[in-house]
Amino acid sequence: MINKIIQWISAFGQSIQAVAAVAHVFAAGYFVFLFRGHAFWVAVGVTVYAALKEYGYDAHYEMNPPQTMTDNTEDFAGYVAGAWITYLIVRL
């Protein structure tokens, strides 16, 4: 059983999409947690920032590798999930 878990974790770390998704979730969650006194407004700010970054900047200027709308949406979803899940946790 433990070998299967270790194998899964090892494979997970080799997937660029998986690592990127976790990084986006934790980065957004970190900022909401860090400024938890204003968690709602920080989560709103992270959401707006993520939308502008992913659909404005990355869609047009990130060329190595070229970004698709699917890539941008996955990244945006990671930011939003991290921000709002952390907001809900902080407010418990």
Backbone as numpy.savetxt, mean C-alpha at the origin, in Angstrom:
# Nx Ny Nz CAx CAy CAz Cx Cy Cz
4.59 -29.42 8.40 3.77 -28.23 8.40 4.64 -26.97 8.40
5.61 -26.93 9.29 6.47 -25.75 9.37 7.25 -25.55 8.08
7.62 -26.63 7.43 8.34 -26.51 6.16 7.48 -25.87 5.09
6.18 -26.16 5.08 5.26 -25.54 4.11 5.14 -24.04 4.38
5.09 -23.67 5.64 5.01 -22.25 5.99 6.28 -21.53 5.56
7.42 -22.10 5.84 8.69 -21.50 5.45 8.78 -21.40 3.93
8.33 -22.42 3.23 8.34 -22.41 1.77 7.43 -21.31 1.24
6.26 -21.14 1.84 5.33 -20.10 1.40 5.90 -18.71 1.63
6.48 -18.49 2.79 7.09 -17.19 3.10 8.24 -16.92 2.14
9.04 -17.91 1.86 10.16 -17.75 0.93 9.67 -17.39 -0.46
8.63 -18.05 -0.93 8.08 -17.76 -2.26 7.44 -16.38 -2.28
6.79 -15.99 -1.18 6.14 -14.69 -1.09 7.15 -13.56 -1.26
8.29 -13.69 -0.64 9.32 -12.66 -0.71 9.96 -12.53 -2.07
9.76 -13.51 -2.93 10.33 -13.46 -4.27 9.35 -12.88 -5.29
8.14 -12.60 -4.88 7.14 -12.02 -5.77 7.17 -10.50 -5.63
7.53 -9.83 -6.70 7.62 -8.36 -6.67 6.26 -7.74 -6.35
5.20 -8.27 -6.94 3.86 -7.72 -6.67 3.48 -7.87 -5.21
3.78 -9.02 -4.62 3.43 -9.25 -3.22 4.22 -8.32 -2.30
5.49 -8.18 -2.56 6.33 -7.30 -1.73 5.86 -5.85 -1.88
5.55 -5.43 -3.09 5.07 -4.07 -3.32 3.74 -3.82 -2.62
2.84 -4.79 -2.68 1.54 -4.63 -2.02 1.70 -4.47 -0.52
2.52 -5.30 0.07 2.75 -5.22 1.52 3.42 -3.89 1.87
4.35 -3.45 1.05 5.03 -2.17 1.30 4.06 -1.00 1.25
3.14 -0.99 0.29 2.16 0.09 0.19 1.22 0.09 1.40
0.77 -1.08 1.80 -0.13 -1.19 2.95 0.58 -0.69 4.22
1.80 -1.16 4.45 2.51 -0.76 5.66 2.93 0.71 5.64
3.31 1.23 4.50 3.70 2.64 4.43 2.52 3.55 4.78
1.37 3.28 4.19 0.19 4.10 4.47 -0.24 3.92 5.92
-0.25 2.68 6.39 -0.65 2.42 7.76 0.27 3.07 8.77
1.55 3.10 8.45 2.53 3.72 9.34 2.22 5.21 9.56
1.92 5.92 8.47 1.64 7.35 8.61 0.37 7.61 9.41
-0.66 6.79 9.19 -1.88 6.96 9.97 -1.61 6.67 11.44
-0.84 5.62 11.72 -0.52 5.29 13.11 0.36 6.35 13.75
1.34 6.85 12.99 2.26 7.84 13.52 1.53 9.11 13.95
0.56 9.53 13.15 -0.20 10.74 13.44 -1.62 10.37 13.88
-1.74 9.39 14.78 -3.04 8.84 15.14 -3.96 9.85 15.82
-3.43 10.93 16.31 -4.29 11.98 16.88 -5.16 12.63 15.83
-4.73 12.56 14.59 -5.48 13.11 13.46 -5.69 12.02 12.41
-5.97 10.81 12.86 -5.98 9.64 11.98 -6.93 9.78 10.80
-8.10 10.35 11.02 -9.06 10.49 9.92 -8.49 11.35 8.80
-7.96 12.51 9.17 -7.47 13.44 8.16 -6.20 12.92 7.50
-5.40 12.19 8.23 -4.21 11.58 7.63 -4.63 10.51 6.63
-5.62 9.72 6.96 -6.12 8.70 6.03 -6.70 9.34 4.77
-7.42 10.43 4.94 -7.94 11.16 3.78 -6.78 11.68 2.94
-5.78 12.26 3.59 -4.62 12.78 2.88 -3.86 11.69 2.14
-3.69 10.54 2.77 -3.00 9.42 2.11 -3.79 8.98 0.90
-5.11 8.93 1.00 -5.96 8.53 -0.12 -5.83 9.50 -1.29
-5.86 10.79 -1.00 -5.72 11.80 -2.06 -4.33 11.73 -2.67
-3.32 11.64 -1.82 -1.95 11.52 -2.32 -1.79 10.30 -3.22
-2.33 9.16 -2.78 -2.20 7.92 -3.55 -2.88 8.05 -4.91
-4.04 8.68 -4.94 -4.75 8.86 -6.22 -3.93 9.73 -7.16
-3.42 10.84 -6.65 -2.61 11.74 -7.50 -1.33 11.07 -7.95
-0.67 10.37 -7.04 0.60 9.72 -7.38 0.41 8.60 -8.39
-0.53 7.71 -8.11 -0.68 6.53 -8.96 -1.29 6.85 -10.32
-2.33 7.67 -10.33 -3.03 7.93 -11.60 -2.53 9.17 -12.32
-1.84 10.05 -11.60 -1.29 11.23 -12.23 0.16 11.05 -12.61
1.01 10.85 -11.60 2.44 10.76 -11.85 2.86 9.42 -12.44
2.60 8.34 -11.71 3.09 7.03 -12.15 2.55 6.62 -13.51
1.29 6.93 -13.77 0.68 6.53 -15.04 1.38 7.19 -16.23
1.94 8.36 -16.02 2.54 9.10 -17.14 4.07 9.12 -17.14
4.67 9.05 -15.97 6.11 9.27 -15.92 6.94 8.07 -15.45
6.33 7.07 -14.85 7.10 5.91 -14.39 7.24 4.94 -15.56
8.41 4.87 -16.13 8.60 4.12 -17.37 9.50 2.90 -17.24
10.06 2.65 -16.07 10.95 1.51 -15.94 10.58 0.67 -14.73
9.73 -0.30 -14.84 9.00 -0.77 -16.02 7.77 0.10 -16.26
7.26 0.10 -17.49 6.06 0.89 -17.79 4.88 0.45 -16.91
4.13 1.42 -16.43 3.01 1.14 -15.55 1.72 0.96 -16.36
0.94 -0.02 -15.97 -0.38 -0.20 -16.56 -1.41 0.29 -15.54
-2.65 0.45 -15.97 -3.70 0.86 -15.03 -3.90 -0.19 -13.95
-3.69 -1.45 -14.28 -3.79 -2.51 -13.27 -2.73 -2.32 -12.19
-1.49 -2.03 -12.60 -0.42 -1.78 -11.63 -0.77 -0.60 -10.73
-1.23 0.48 -11.35 -1.57 1.68 -10.58 -2.72 1.41 -9.62
-3.71 0.65 -10.07 -4.85 0.34 -9.21 -4.44 -0.55 -8.05
-3.57 -1.52 -8.28 -3.07 -2.37 -7.19 -2.34 -1.53 -6.16
-1.48 -0.62 -6.62 -0.74 0.23 -5.69 -1.70 1.15 -4.92
-2.65 1.75 -5.62 -3.63 2.63 -4.99 -4.43 1.87 -3.93
-4.85 0.66 -4.27 -5.62 -0.16 -3.32 -4.78 -0.48 -2.08
-3.49 -0.69 -2.25 -2.62 -0.94 -1.11 -2.54 0.25 -0.18
-2.36 1.44 -0.76 -2.32 2.65 0.06 -3.64 2.84 0.81
-4.75 2.71 0.09 -6.07 2.94 0.70 -6.36 1.90 1.78
-6.08 0.64 1.49 -6.31 -0.41 2.49 -5.48 -0.17 3.74
-4.21 0.15 3.56 -3.35 0.40 4.72 -3.83 1.57 5.55
-4.20 2.65 4.89 -4.63 3.85 5.61 -5.92 3.62 6.37
-6.92 3.06 5.71 -8.23 2.96 6.35 -8.33 1.79 7.31
-7.63 0.71 7.08 -7.62 -0.38 8.07 -6.92 0.09 9.34
-5.81 0.80 9.17 -5.12 1.34 10.35 -6.00 2.36 11.07
-6.71 3.17 10.31 -7.64 4.13 10.94 -8.67 3.41 11.81
-9.23 2.33 11.26 -10.23 1.57 12.03 -9.61 0.96 13.28
-8.41 0.46 13.17 -7.73 -0.15 14.32 -7.42 0.92 15.38
-6.95 2.07 14.95 -6.59 3.14 15.88 -7.84 3.63 16.62
-8.97 3.63 15.95 -10.20 4.15 16.56 -10.90 3.15 17.48
-10.41 1.92 17.57 -11.07 0.93 18.46 -10.88 1.28 19.91
